[in-house]
Amino acid sequence: MGIRGLQLYFTAGGRIYALDAQTGQQKWYQPLLNLVSAPVVDGRRNRI
């Protein structure tokens, strides 16, 4: 399986970012407010 269509997620500076795994281009970001714990990606349900 290649990396085409896959995204890489990471947090920094109070935001969560999604990058295109093939190109490294930022797809989107979202601010994270008042987090108690770090976000987790559920690949089976395509949710964060």
Secondary structure in CASP SS format (residue, H / E / C, confidence):
PFRMAT SS
TARGET T0000
AUTHOR 0000-0000-0000
METHOD secondary structure of the structure
MODEL  1
M C 1.00
G C 1.00
I C 1.00
R C 1.00
G C 1.00
L C 1.00
Q E 1.00
L E 1.00
Y E 1.00
F E 1.00
T E 1.00
A E 1.00
G C 1.00
G C 1.00
R E 1.00
I E 1.00
Y E 1.00
A E 1.00
L E 1.00
D E 1.00
A C 1.00
Q C 1.00
T C 1.00
G C 1.00
Q C 1.00
Q E 1.00
K E 1.00
W E 1.00
Y E 1.00
Q E 1.00
P E 1.00
L C 1.00
L C 1.00
N C 1.00
L C 1.00
V C 1.00
S C 1.00
A C 1.00
P C 1.00
V C 1.00
V C 1.00
D E 1.00
G C 1.00
R C 1.00
R C 1.00
N C 1.00
R E 1.00
I C 1.00
END
